[in-house]
Amino acid sequence: MAAEDAGSSSDIAGKLGVEPGMVVQELGYDSDVDDEVRAAVEERSGEELLDEDAQEVIDVVLLWFREGDGDLVDTLVDARTPLADNGVVWVLTPKTGRDGHLEPSEIAEAAPTAGLSQTSNASVGDDWAGARLVAPKAGKGQKR
């Protein structure tokens, strides 16, 4: 039913923190990505997903990353570069037991090296798990 599909789509995008008007960049696209997740994000933001060549300031990065895709720290540093001050990087990896699965500890170790903090995890679609990464806020005693 169309109404149910729309509801579940916006749930996925909502889970990722995507709001109307947000600029969303997609990195690591390949034939195995979840098209429902992509469609839900585009529908919620009202914009097409931008690729790695985008020059805009980015609100949300969807980073599809699999074991064997290269150095996660380097990829996260590149993903962080165009990110808005309150922007978010979602590292999306195949769920446990699927080809290309990345251990959560690998993301947890790579994030601080790339200047990011992991804030939460989410199941994204049937085959993907997401880790939400943000730039740490400058607080008391911290210098930017």
Buried (B, 14 or more C-beta within 10 A) or exposed (E): EEEEEEEEBBEBBEBBBBEEEBBBBBBBBEEBBBEBBBBBBBBBBEBEBBEEEBEEEBBBBBBBBBEEBEEBBEBBBBBBEBBBEEBBBBBBBBBEEBEBBBEBEBBEEBBEEBEBEBEEEBEBBEBBBBBBBBBEEEEEEEEE
